[in-house]
Amino acid sequence: MRPKLTLLSDEIIDRILEEAYELLLKPGIKVQNEEARKLLIKAGAKVDTETHVAQIPSSLVHQALVSVPRNFFLYDYDGNPTVQYGGDHVHFDPGSSGITMLNPETLEHETTQTEHLIRLLKVAEQIPQYDAQSTAVICHDVPKEIQDTYRLYLALLYSKKPIVTGAFTNKTVQEMIDMLYLFAGSKESAREKPRAIFDVCPAPPLIWSNFGAGNLIALARAGIPAEIVSVPLAGAAAPVTMLGTVTQHTAECFAGIVIHQLAKEGSPIVWGGAAAIFDMRKGATPMGAVETAMLDCSYAQVAKTLNMPTHTYLGATDSKLVDAQAGLESGISAMVGALSGINMISGSGMLDFLACHSAEKLVLDAEGIAMAKRMIGGVQQHTDTLATGFYDDKINFKGGDFLKQKATMQLFQKEQHLPSSVIDRDSARVWKAAGSLDAFDRCKIRVKELLASYQRPEIDPEKVSRLHEYITDLAKQAGLNELPKLEE
């Protein structure tokens, strides 16, 4: 049996859906993109020309939900279906869009540049627990006008895995779509086997901004998967109650799906988010809070009632260091996400309310992910009998001699996850002899090993040339004559 976590009753989910439909009409959804408003008006929604508030009837939601794909894949560079959105498939990727990175030697949070993103890409590429890469940090050593596109450029060069990315403007989302077309060889190839998915965020409460709605439209028409990342903050930019926040989240997702499907029926879109509570004492949005994980589990349950693909932001911490708090918060929330059957769980590697990234935390979080994946693997029956077949007339009552049995050698790796050297299971004597290292010290060693063993993926030189020419041209338009030098 596969264990599963659910927090909401069917009755409560019905009420959430009912009230979300009410919110779409009163107060409505503020839609700040002109083209999105035109699509809504043409479909029969009422839109106030002055306030740009749209009243979206439930019939449009129902129509959009009919056309949304319930299952789709992201593909790796070699064309293999690697990430499956839909059902209870669970995948993890590093958190995205960090603005600082933890220096493991000084423990300072450094402003992120090209070298930091490459470091994270190299580490995540070699860790099997990460099913996809992300455009993990913003590179401040290139002009702001190309930062979105440049991050995707680096991910395509240094990784073969699928990519979770996003754009902060309508201009850059189109540039990134064009880059994916270039890399795939054609629009048709990019649509048939999508390599990347784009996070798209509404603005709480109940707003689809100009660039957010514009991103939805561009991605839908391009046939590139979109991932709604609704970010209601319970008590600040959403009702203080969990149920109220989940209801607002539902309305924001409904509105986004309608806009997206009106732009192009049948384009893939995911019900996702990064809902969080608002800490009334600190004025912060704690991603490591258990209530944040509960919010995410709850909205995912609503999505699954509608048979929608799902996403969330978990596995992160509010700690500033890779310490006990980081392990506690990240491990618990990763487990909650996995037990909720959420298709893509973003956030690993991130510190400081999603502002800071850490390669060392990536390797630590991978161990928590492995435990979460082992948990959802459940308890399975591998033998005809449960226990009696392991005993015979010559049983040694003092020890059992189970280590000598052939079944033990055959089955222990199916029953047990064997962690990497990041996890200490040595005796105290052996641990002291090895230097009495704590988890962070072991993570630092593991990162150095991964960086040393990394080999740049073999990518078609013609594709690399097309990408380089494209990004170089954009850089020159932004006033940068030469891109940062890249590592091998």
C-alpha positions in Angstrom: 0.0 0.0 0.0 1.2 3.5 -0.8 0.9 5.9 2.2 -1.0 9.1 1.5 -1.6 12.3 3.4 -4.9 14.2 3.1 -6.1 17.0 5.3 -9.5 17.9 3.8 -12.8 16.1 3.7 -14.8 15.8 0.5 -17.4 18.1 2.0 -14.8 20.9 2.7 -13.4 20.5 -0.8 -16.8 21.0 -2.3 -17.3 24.1 -0.2 -13.8 25.4 -1.3 -14.8 25.0 -4.9 -18.2 26.6 -4.4 -16.7 29.7 -2.7 -13.9 29.9 -5.3 -16.5 30.2 -8.0 -18.2 32.9 -5.9 -14.9 34.8 -5.6 -14.5 34.8 -9.4 -17.8 36.8 -9.6 -17.5 38.9 -6.4 -15.1 40.6 -6.0 -13.8 39.1 -9.3 -10.3 38.9 -10.6 -8.2 41.9 -11.6 -6.7 41.2 -15.0 -4.0 43.7 -15.9 -3.2 42.3 -19.3 -5.2 43.8 -22.2 -5.1 40.7 -24.4 -6.2 38.5 -21.5 -9.2 40.8 -20.9 -10.1 40.6 -24.6 -10.1 36.9 -24.5 -12.3 36.9 -21.4 -14.8 39.4 -22.9 -15.0 37.4 -26.1 -15.7 34.2 -24.1 -18.6 35.9 -22.2 -17.0 37.3 -19.0 -17.8 40.7 -17.8 -14.9 43.1 -17.5 -14.9 46.6 -16.0 -13.0 48.8 -18.4 -11.9 51.1 -15.7 -10.9 48.8 -12.9 -10.0 45.8 -15.2 -11.8 43.5 -12.8 -13.2 40.5 -14.6 -16.2 38.5 -13.4 -15.6 35.0 -14.6 -18.6 32.6 -14.6 -18.2 29.0 -13.5 -19.2 27.9 -17.0 -15.8 29.2 -18.3 -13.9 27.3 -15.6 -15.8 24.1 -16.4 -15.0 24.6 -20.1 -11.3 25.2 -19.4 -11.0 22.2 -17.1 -12.4 20.0 -19.9 -9.6 20.9 -22.3 -6.7 20.8 -19.8 -4.4 17.7 -20.3 -4.4 15.5 -17.2 -1.1 13.9 -17.9 2.0 15.1 -19.8 5.8 14.6 -19.7 8.9 16.7 -19.6 11.8 15.2 -21.6 15.5 15.2 -21.2 18.0 16.2 -23.8 18.0 12.7 -25.3 14.3 12.7 -25.8 13.4 10.4 -22.9 10.2 11.1 -20.9 11.7 11.9 -17.5 9.1 13.8 -15.5 5.4 12.9 -15.5 2.9 15.4 -14.4 -0.4 13.8 -13.4 -1.7 11.3 -10.9 0.5 10.7 -7.8 3.8 10.8 -9.6 6.3 12.6 -7.4 9.4 14.5 -8.6 11.8 17.1 -7.1 13.8 20.0 -8.5 16.0 22.6 -6.8 14.4 25.9 -5.8 14.5 28.7 -8.3 15.4 32.4 -8.6 17.6 32.8 -5.6 19.4 36.1 -5.3 22.3 35.1 -3.0 24.3 31.9 -2.5 25.9 30.6 0.7 29.7 30.7 0.7 30.5 27.4 2.5 33.8 28.8 3.8 32.8 32.2 5.0 29.1 31.5 5.6 28.3 34.8 3.9 25.4 35.2 1.5 27.1 36.3 -1.7 25.3 38.1 -4.6 24.8 35.4 -7.2 26.6 35.4 -10.5 27.3 33.0 -13.4 29.7 30.9 -11.4 27.1 30.2 -8.7 24.5 29.0 -11.1 27.0 26.7 -12.9 28.0 25.3 -9.5 24.4 24.4 -8.7 23.8 22.9 -12.1 26.8 20.7 -11.9 25.9 19.4 -8.5 22.2 18.8 -9.2 23.0 17.1 -12.6 24.7 14.2 -10.8 22.2 13.7 -8.0 19.5 11.2 -9.0 17.0 12.5 -6.5 16.6 15.6 -8.6 14.5 14.7 -11.6 14.8 18.1 -13.1 17.1 21.1 -13.0 15.9 24.7 -12.3 17.2 28.1 -13.2 18.2 28.2 -9.6 19.7 31.7 -9.1 19.7 35.0 -10.9 23.0 36.0 -12.5 23.7 39.6 -11.5 26.8 39.8 -13.7 24.7 40.1 -16.8 22.2 43.0 -17.6 18.7 42.6 -16.1 17.2 42.6 -19.6 18.7 39.1 -20.3 18.8 37.5 -16.8 15.8 35.2 -17.5 17.0 34.1 -20.9 20.6 33.7 -19.7 19.7 31.4 -16.8 17.9 29.1 -19.3 20.9 29.3 -21.6 23.2 28.0 -18.9 20.9 25.2 -17.9 20.6 24.0 -21.4 24.5 24.0 -21.7 25.3 22.3 -18.4 22.5 19.8 -18.0 20.6 17.1 -19.9 17.7 17.0 -17.4 14.3 18.7 -17.9 14.2 22.3 -16.6 11.9 24.2 -14.3 12.2 27.9 -15.2 10.3 31.1 -15.5 10.3 34.7 -16.8 9.7 38.0 -15.1 8.6 39.9 -18.3 6.5 39.3 -21.4 9.5 40.0 -23.6 11.8 37.5 -22.0 9.3 34.7 -21.9 9.0 34.9 -25.7 12.8 35.0 -26.0 13.0 31.9 -23.8 10.4 30.1 -25.9 12.4 31.0 -29.1 15.5 29.6 -27.4 13.7 26.3 -26.7 12.6 26.2 -30.4 16.2 26.9 -31.5 17.5 24.1 -29.3 14.9 21.6 -30.2 15.4 22.3 -33.9 11.8 23.3 -34.6 8.6 24.6 -32.9 7.0 21.2 -33.5 9.8 19.3 -31.8 9.7 21.6 -28.8 6.0 21.1 -28.4 6.0 17.4 -28.9 8.8 16.8 -26.4 8.9 19.8 -24.1 12.2 20.2 -22.3 11.1 23.0 -19.9 8.2 24.1 -17.9 7.6 27.8 -16.9 6.4 29.0 -13.4 3.9 31.7 -13.8 2.7 33.7 -10.7 -0.5 35.6 -10.0 -0.3 38.4 -7.5 -2.3 37.9 -4.3 -5.0 38.7 -3.7 -6.9 37.8 -6.9 -4.7 39.6 -9.4 -3.3 38.4 -12.7 -0.7 40.9 -13.6 0.3 42.1 -17.1 3.3 39.9 -17.3 1.7 37.0 -15.4 -1.3 36.8 -17.7 0.9 37.6 -20.7 3.2 34.7 -19.9 0.2 32.4 -19.7 -1.0 33.4 -23.2 2.5 33.2 -24.8 3.2 29.7 -23.3 -0.3 28.4 -24.2 0.1 29.4 -27.8 3.6 28.1 -27.9 2.6 24.7 -26.6 5.2 25.0 -23.8 4.0 23.8 -20.4 3.0 26.4 -17.8 3.0 26.0 -14.0 0.8 28.3 -12.0 2.6 29.3 -8.8 -0.1 31.1 -6.7 1.5 32.6 -3.6 -1.3 33.6 -1.2 0.1 34.7 2.2 -2.3 33.6 5.0 -3.1 36.6 7.2 -1.5 39.2 4.9 -2.4 38.8 1.2 -5.0 36.1 1.9 -7.5 35.2 4.6 -5.8 34.2 7.9 -7.5 30.8 7.9 -6.0 27.9 6.0 -9.3 27.2 4.4 -9.8 30.8 3.3 -6.3 30.9 1.9 -6.8 27.6 0.0 -10.1 29.0 -1.4 -8.4 32.1 -2.7 -5.6 30.0 -4.2 -8.3 27.9 -6.0 -9.9 31.1 -7.4 -6.5 32.4 -8.7 -5.7 29.0 -10.3 -9.2 28.9 -11.9 -8.7 32.3 -13.4 -5.3 31.5 -14.7 -6.4 28.2 -16.3 -9.3 30.0 -18.0 -7.0 32.6 -19.5 -4.5 30.0 -20.5 -7.0 27.7 -22.2 -8.8 30.6 -24.0 -5.4 31.4 -25.5 -5.0 27.8 -26.7 -7.2 24.9 -25.8 -5.3 21.7 -24.8 -2.0 23.4 -23.8 -0.5 21.8 -20.7 -0.8 23.7 -17.4 -0.2 22.7 -13.8 -2.0 23.6 -10.6 0.8 24.8 -8.4 1.9 27.3 -5.9 4.0 28.5 -3.0 1.4 29.3 -0.4 2.7 30.3 3.0 1.6 31.7 6.3 2.5 35.2 7.3 4.5 35.3 10.6 2.8 37.9 12.7 5.7 38.4 15.0 8.5 38.7 12.4 6.6 40.0 9.3 8.1 37.1 7.4 6.8 34.3 5.1 8.2 31.2 6.6 8.6 28.4 4.0 9.7 26.0 6.7 6.6 26.3 8.9 4.4 23.2 9.2 1.4 25.4 8.4 2.9 26.3 5.1 3.3 22.6 4.3 -0.3 22.0 5.4 -1.5 24.8 3.0 0.4 23.1 0.1 -0.9 19.7 0.9 -4.5 21.1 1.1 -4.5 22.9 -2.2 -2.9 19.9 -3.9 -5.8 17.8 -2.6 -8.2 20.3 -4.2 -6.3 20.0 -7.5 -6.4 16.2 -7.3 -10.2 16.3 -6.9 -10.2 17.9 -10.3 -7.6 15.5 -11.6 -5.2 18.3 -12.3 -1.3 18.0 -12.4 0.2 19.5 -9.3 3.2 21.5 -8.1 4.4 23.1 -4.8 7.3 24.8 -3.1 8.5 22.6 -0.2 11.9 21.3 1.0 13.2 24.8 1.8 14.1 26.4 5.1 14.1 29.8 6.7 17.4 29.2 8.3 20.4 31.2 7.0 22.8 28.2 7.4 22.8 24.5 6.6 22.1 23.6 10.2 19.7 21.6 12.3 16.8 23.9 11.6 17.5 23.6 7.8 17.4 19.8 8.0 14.3 19.7 10.2 12.2 22.1 8.1 13.3 20.8 4.7 13.1 17.2 5.6 9.6 17.4 7.1 8.1 19.5 4.3 9.6 17.3 1.6 8.0 14.3 3.2 4.7 16.1 3.4 4.9 17.0 -0.3 5.7 13.4 -1.3 3.0 11.9 0.9 0.5 14.3 -0.7 1.5 12.9 -4.2 2.5 16.3 -5.6 4.0 15.9 -9.1 6.8 18.5 -8.8 8.2 19.7 -5.5 10.5 22.7 -5.8 12.6 24.3 -3.1 15.5 22.1 -2.3 18.8 23.8 -1.7 17.1 27.0 -0.6 17.7 29.0 2.6 16.5 32.3 4.0 12.8 32.4 2.8 13.8 31.2 -0.7 16.3 34.1 -1.1 19.6 32.1 -0.8 20.8 28.9 -2.4 23.4 26.4 -1.3 25.0 23.6 -3.1 25.8 21.9 0.2 22.1 22.0 1.1 21.3 20.5 -2.2 23.2 17.4 -1.3 21.7 17.3 2.2 18.2 17.7 0.9 18.8 14.9 -1.6 19.0 12.5 1.4 15.7 13.8 2.7 14.2 13.3 -0.7 15.5 9.8 -0.9 13.8 9.1 2.4 10.5 10.6 1.2 10.6 8.6 -2.0 11.3 5.5 0.1 8.3 6.2 2.3 5.9 6.6 -0.6 7.3 3.3 -2.0 5.4 1.8 0.9 5.7 -1.6 2.6 5.8 -4.4 0.0 5.6 -8.2 0.1 8.6 -9.7 -1.5 8.2 -13.3 -0.4 5.4 -15.9 -0.5 5.3 -16.0 3.3 5.7 -13.0 5.5 8.0 -14.4 8.1 7.6 -18.2 8.5 9.7 -19.0 5.4 12.7 -17.4 7.0 12.8 -20.0 9.8 13.8 -23.7 9.8 14.4 -26.4 12.3 18.0 -25.2 12.8 17.1 -21.7 13.9 19.7 -20.0 16.1 17.6 -18.4 18.8 20.5 -16.2 19.9 20.9 -14.4 16.6 18.8 -16.1 13.9 21.6 -16.2 11.4 19.5 -14.1 9.0 22.7 -12.5 7.6 23.7 -15.8 6.1 20.4 -16.3 4.2 20.4 -15.9 0.4 17.1 -13.9 0.7 18.8 -11.3 2.8 21.4 -10.6 0.1 18.7 -10.6 -2.6 16.2 -8.3 -0.9 18.0 -5.9 1.5 18.6 -3.3 -1.2 14.9 -3.4 -2.2 13.9 -2.9 1.4 16.5 -0.4 2.5 17.6 3.0 1.0 21.3 3.2 1.3 22.3 6.8 1.9 25.4 8.6 0.6 28.4 9.5 2.8 26.5 12.7 3.8 24.6 10.6 6.3 26.7 9.3 9.3 26.0 5.8 10.4 29.5 5.0 11.7 30.3 4.1 15.3 31.4 7.0 17.5 35.0 5.6 17.3 35.1 5.5 13.5 33.4 8.9 13.3 36.0 10.5 15.6 38.8 8.8 13.6 37.4 10.4 10.4 37.6 13.9 11.9 34.4 14.2 13.9 32.7 15.9 11.0 29.2 17.3 11.3 26.6 17.1 8.5 27.6 20.4 6.9 31.3 19.4 6.8 30.3 16.1 5.1 28.1 18.1 2.6 31.1 20.3 1.7 33.2 17.2 1.0 30.4 15.7 -1.1 30.0 19.0 -3.2 33.7 19.0 -3.9 33.5 15.4 -5.1 30.6 16.1 -7.4 32.3 19.2 -8.8 35.4 17.2 -9.5 33.5 14.3 -11.2 31.3 16.5 -13.3 31.6 16.1 -17.1 29.9 18.6 -19.4 27.2 16.8 -21.3 27.8 16.1 -24.9 25.5 18.4 -26.8 25.2 18.8 -30.5 27.7 21.6 -31.4 25.3 23.1 -33.9 22.7 23.5 -31.1 25.3 25.1 -28.8 26.4 27.4 -31.6 22.8 28.5 -32.2 22.2 29.1 -28.5 25.4 31.1 -28.2 24.7 33.3 -31.2 21.2 33.9 -29.9 22.2 34.9 -26.3 25.2 36.9 -27.6 22.9 39.0 -29.8 20.5 39.6 -26.9 23.4 40.6 -24.6 24.7 43.1 -27.2 21.3 44.6 -27.4 21.4 45.0 -23.6 24.8 46.7 -23.8 27.0 43.7 -22.9 29.6 43.1 -25.6 31.0 39.9 -24.0 29.3 37.3 -21.9 30.9 36.0 -18.7 33.5 33.3 -19.3 32.0 29.8 -18.8 33.5 26.9 -16.9 34.1 23.6 -18.5 
